[in-house]
Amino acid sequence: MIWVLFALAAGLTYCVQSEINKHYKTDGFELNTFRASIATILSLPALPLMEWPRIPEYYLVLLLEAAVSVVCMMAQYNLAAKKNGRIACLHQPIAILITFALWLALSPEQRQFFLDNPQNALYVGIGFTLFIFSLFAVRKNDAGWLALMAVIPIAVLYSVMAVISKIALEHGENMLGISLNFVFLCNLLMLIMSLPLYLSRQKGRLHPPLSTVKSSSGVAVFHSLSWLFYCLAVIGTPNPAYVGVITGLAPLWFLIYYKIRKHEDDASPMAGLVMGVAAIIVLIGANT
């Protein structure tokens, strides 16, 4: 169950990088372009530790992951800049359900496990139900129709990529080596995709303001750490949706953070408590 610790670390570091742009309010595309460049450079010292699979499909998955990430992260950073980090994470409950269903359809082992252990299926079902309701209840204003419509495409894309990424990552012989390689190549591919468009928009000029450099640097560090922890968690979990439940505790961490910092916030403490209990119930049901 060490994947739970990795998922917790992934969720906490993801919250940090989501909240950074609330302060700097950098354009999502510009932020993602410079984030990818800085993250790629920071990953270079880890090259000797990386595993390089000889399976061509692995690199196709990386290409798809990078393309999806460019689109989804740009949308999330813009949401965080306009609203807050919690709204940028609103896609998670939808993504969790879709991911669970997809993996259950693809994994005979998961289906057999629940058939052999109906009590575990019951725990997971109850936990998911409580978790989804608590996510939407933690702050009802965030879950308005406009916000939901903005994050549904993000949720669908992330769900598909979560399933495909787990399949690709499981081909690695070394958890850390394949995870480092996955994060490095995704960032590099995202940079290759984003930079030409950014330069065309800037008419060839590459002189970002200091605020962009600061926000991109902070986001690059915490997003790369989050991605690395996420990969390690996904490799170890029986279903990638379980990792989503743990990383989906973001509204709870934001609730605690805003209370400590005395930021004005209308989040429901009771919903946050139910969310934590729901995650524990899912983990009990997932224990194989």
N, C-alpha and C positions, 0 to 999 in steps of 0.2 A: 504493500500500500504506500510505498514511498512516492508514488506518482501524485498522491494527495498533497504532499509537501511541495512538490514542484508546481502543482496547479495553484496552490495558495500563493507561492512566490510570483508566479506568472500574473495572477490577478492583481496583486498589490502593486507590482511594477507597472502593469498596464494602467492602473488608476492614476499613477503619478504622471505618466506621459500623456494621458488624456486631459489632465487638469492643467498641464503646463501652458497649453495654448489658450486657456481661458484668460490667462494673464497677459500673454503677448499678442493674441488675436492675429496671428500670421495667416495669410491666405493658405488654404489647405494644400493646393497644388505646389506652391512655392515651398512650404514647410516640408512636404513629403519628398520633394526633389533633393533638398539640402540634407534632410534627415538620412535619406538613402546613401548619399555621398559620404557623409561623416561616418555612418555606421559601417560602410564598406571599408573605409580606411582604418577604423578602430578594430576591425576583424582580422586585418592582415597578419598581425603577430600570431594568431591562432592557426594559420595555414598548416603548419606541421602536424597539428593535432587532428586535422579534418580527415574524414573518410570519403573516398571518391568512388561511389558505386559504378560498376561496369554495365549497369542496366540502362538502356536508352530511355525507357519509359520514365525513369526517375527524373531525368532532366526535362522531359516534357511536362511533368507535374510541376516542377519548379517554375517553368515558363508560365503555366496557367496560374500558379499561386501568385507570381509577381504581378501579372496583369490584373487579377482580381484585387490584390492588395492595393495597387495604385489607385484604382477606382474607389474602393471602399474606404481606404484610409483618408483620401482627400475629402470624401463626403463627411467622415467622422470628425476630422479636424475642423472643418467648417462649422459643423454643428456645435462642437465644443467652444469655438470662438464666439458664435452667436448666442449660445445658451449656456451650457455648462457640461462638465465631463460626464455627468450621469446620463444626460439625454443622448450623448454620443455613444453610450453603452446600451441604449434601449433596445437594440436589435437582439440582444443576447437571449431573452426568453423564447423568442420565435426560433432563433438559430438552434437552441438546445433541443427543442421538440423535433425539428426537421432532421437534425443530425442523429438523434436517437433512432428515429424511424428508419432512416437510410441505412444505418449500420446494422440494425436488427434485420433488415431485409437482406443484407449482403453477408451476414455472419451466421452460418449454421450453428456454430458453437454457442453464440449468444441465445439463439432461439431454443436450442436444446437445454441450455442452463435454466432458462425460465420455465420450460416445460417440466423439467425435473425438480425445480424448486419454486413452486407457485407462490410460496410465502415471500420469496425475494421479489418476484414480479409485483406482488401487492405492495411491498414496501416502496419499490421504485415508483409505482403508479401514484401512491399517496404523496410521496416526496415531491415528485414532479408537479402534481396538482397544487400543493401548498406553495411550492417555489414560484410557479408562474403567477399565481394570484398575488403573492406577496411582492413580487417585482413590480407589478402594475399598481399595487396599492401603496407602495412606499412613498410615492408622490403622484397623486392622480393627475395633477396639471401636466406632468411630463408625458403622460400616456394619451394625450389628445390625438385626434385623428390625423392632424397634419404631421405630428411627430412620428406616428406609426407608419404613415404612408412613406415618409422619408427613409425609414430604416428597414422596411420589409425587403426591398431588393438587396440591401446589405446582408440581411439575415440569410436569405436564400443562397447567395454566393458564398458566404462564409461556411454555411452548412455543407455544401458540396465539397468545398476545398478541405474542410476538416476531415471528411471521410477519405478523400483521395490522398491527403497528406499522410494520414495514419498508414494507409496501405504502402505508400512510398517509403516512409521512415522505417517501417518494419523490415525492409530489405537490408538495412544496415547491420553490420556485425558488432559495432561499438556504439552505444547510445550517445555518448558525448560527441564522438567523432562525426556521426551522421547528422546530429542536431546542429553542430557548429557549421558544417558544410551547407546544410539546408538554409540556415539564416544568412550566411555569407552570400551564397549564390542568389537568393531571393532579393537581398538588398542590392546586389550588383546589377541584376536584371531590371529591377525597378529603376535604378539610376539610368541605365541604358535607355529605358523606355521614356523616362520623364525628361531627361536633360535636353534632348533636341527640341522638344516642344517648348520647354521653358526658355531656351535661347531664342527661339523664333518669336516668342511673345516679348522678349526683352530686346529684340533686334540685335542679338549677338553679344549684348553686354552682360557680364557676369559680376555685378557689384551689388550683392544683397545688402540691405540695411543691417546695422548691428543687431537690432532686435530679432531679425530672422536668424542670424548666426547663433544667437543665444538660445532661442527657442528650439532651433534645429538640433543644436548640440545636446541639450537636455533631453529632448524627445528621442534622439538617436540612441543615447545610452540606455534609457529605461525601456524603450520599445525593443531594442535588441535583446536585453536581458529577459524581458517578458516573452519574447518569441522563443528564445533558447529554453527557458523553463517550460513553456508550453509544449515544445517538441518532445522534451524529456518526459513530460506527463502523458502525452498522447501515446508514446511508445509503450508505456507501462500499463495504461488503463485498458480494461476489457471493452469499453465503448467510449469513443471520443466525446459523446454528449456528457459523460460524467465529469470530464475536465471542464466542460462548459458550465456545469452547475457550480463548481468551485470558483472559477474565474468570474462567473455571473454574480458573485457576492459583491461586486463593485458598488452597487447602491448602498449596501450596508457599510462598507469602508468609507464611502463619501459621507454618509450620515454621521459616522463617528468623527471623521475629520472635520466636518463643518461645525459640529458641536464643540470640539476642542478649540477650534479657531474662532468660535463665536460668530460664524458667518450666518447671516439671515437665511433660514431654510425652513421649508414646511414639510419636510419628510416625516413619515410616521415611524416612531421608535418601535411600536408594536409590530408593524410590517417587517421591520428589520430583524426583530427577534424571531418571527415566524420563518423568515428567509433562512436564518442560520439553522433552525431546527429542521427545516425541510432538507437542507443540504446534508445534515447528519443522517436523516432517514434514507435518503438516496444512497449514501455511502454504505449504510448497513445492508441495503438491498443489493448493492453492487458487489459486495464482498464474496468472492468466489473461493 
